[in-house]
Amino acid sequence: MLQRIVRYFQEARAELARVTWPSREEIIQSTEAVLLFVLFSMVILGLYDAVFRFLMGLIR
């Protein structure tokens, strides 16, 4: 049982060594893209909320 656990961690470490990790610039660019998308989504959803709130106010 212990040998299987040790082998698992050895294989996991070897697999992590084969991974191509993104550069710092790629991480920064990806983070900026995600933040811009989230900001854009917040604005759109906020506008939808304001419009529907206004329309519901007209109905009451």
C-alpha positions in Angstrom: 0.0 0.0 0.0 2.8 2.4 0.9 4.6 1.7 -2.4 1.5 2.6 -4.3 1.2 6.0 -2.5 4.9 6.7 -3.1 4.6 5.7 -6.8 1.6 8.0 -7.1 3.5 11.0 -5.8 6.5 10.2 -8.0 4.3 10.0 -11.1 2.5 13.2 -10.1 5.8 15.0 -9.7 7.1 13.7 -13.1 3.9 14.8 -14.7 4.2 18.3 -13.2 7.7 18.6 -14.6 6.3 18.0 -18.1 3.7 20.8 -17.8 4.3 23.9 -19.9 3.6 26.7 -17.4 2.5 30.1 -18.7 4.9 33.0 -18.5 4.3 35.9 -16.2 3.2 38.0 -19.2 0.7 35.4 -20.3 -0.7 35.2 -16.8 -1.0 39.0 -16.6 -2.7 39.2 -20.0 -5.2 36.4 -19.1 -6.0 38.0 -15.8 -6.6 41.3 -17.5 -9.0 39.6 -20.0 -10.9 37.9 -17.3 -11.2 41.1 -15.2 -12.4 43.1 -18.3 -15.0 40.4 -19.1 -16.2 40.4 -15.5 -16.5 44.2 -15.5 -18.3 44.2 -18.8 -20.7 41.6 -17.5 -21.3 43.6 -14.3 -22.2 46.7 -16.4 -24.6 44.8 -18.7 -26.3 43.0 -15.8 -26.6 46.3 -13.9 -28.2 47.9 -16.9 -30.7 45.0 -17.3 -31.5 45.3 -13.6 -32.1 49.0 -13.8 -34.3 48.7 -16.8 -36.4 45.9 -15.3 -36.7 47.7 -12.0 -37.9 50.8 -13.9 -40.4 48.7 -15.9 -41.7 47.0 -12.7 -42.1 50.4 -11.1 -44.4 51.4 -14.0 -46.5 48.3 -13.5 -47.2 49.0 -9.9 
